[in-house]
Amino acid sequence: MHLALRAASVVGAAGAIGVGYASLVERNAYVLRRFTVPVLPPGHRSLDVLHLSDLHLMSGQRRKAAWVAELADLRPDLVVNTGDNISHPDAIPAVLEAFSGLEGVPGVFVLGSNDYFVPKFKNPALYLVPPRPVTTTKSRRLPTEDLVKGMLDLGWTDLTNTRATVDVAGSAVEFVGVDDPHLKYDRYGLVSGSFSPEAALSVGVTHAPYQRVLDAMARDGASLLIAGHTHGGQLCVPGFGALVTNCDLDRGRAKGLSRWWPGAGRSLGSPAPNDAAWLEVSAGLGTSPFAPVRFACRPEATLLTLVPSA
């Protein structure tokens, strides 16, 4: 009995230490991930793309906001924001101030569910089962229009169910974006179509990397796909990785750089075809206010260095 009590005490203490680390240390240990992606035409100069996602900013999170503000020192050629910027109406001035150093840098953005609705408590066990349709009828609306106006004022382009071509360091980059697939707001059928052969780069942008959206964008010829939403799993097991992605993307692609082609999610382990798109999924910088922990999955922003393909 004494040994059982001692073992239980040890397990309890280890659990408390783990929760303390996940909530007080790792979720504030912001990191900049860097990837080199060969997607540009031969002879094209490299382009640096800053990818921001899933800040879930609260008005009192000054340390996170300050870290994001310092990213302007990277002097990127392009900013891509894949949504879930805020978790409270009062956070809009703070998040726009954090982005202010990037004003005038070409940028594009799409929205996530927490740009529309205040987060609400959810049973954590639900994240371990396949995602179900999101219900927002009991969630309070956020002042989304104020957030969108602020990002437009920075000079960024709203890609909500839209196509656009943006001048990036003197080159035409064509984008297609959708509204949040997790809310089933995506309407890719309205913007589907081949990319212009005159564009130096074709990019698909979405908040949540659902397969239906990734497949459609890759089928239309996007060479680079950029997404967030997954939080990289948020709670990961060392040596195993993410437990969930909170969408139908496989766990192996929960964060980082991989390849995607139409049907890739149904042919796991198959070699990527030569014309497969590159997919970058950010683990993001924040958490839900109801689950303020990260383990083996540091909060991140990403700097993609785009270079000519071989």
Secondary structure, 3 states (H helix, E strand, C coil): CHHHHHHHHHHHHHHHHHHHHHHHHHHHCCEEEEEEEEEECCCCCCEEEEEECCCCECCCCHHHHHHHHHHHHHCCCEEEECCCCECCHHHHHHHHHHHHHHCCCCEEECCCHHHCECCCCCCHHHHHCCCCCCCCCCCCECCHHHHHHHHHHCCEEECCCEEEEEEECCEEEEEEECCCHHHCCCCHHHCCCCCCCCCCEEEEECCCCCHHHHHHHHHCCCCEEEECCCHHHCEEECCCEECCCCCCCCHHHCCEEEEECCCHHHCCCCCCCCCCEEEEECCCCCCCCCCCCCECCCCEEEEEEEEECC
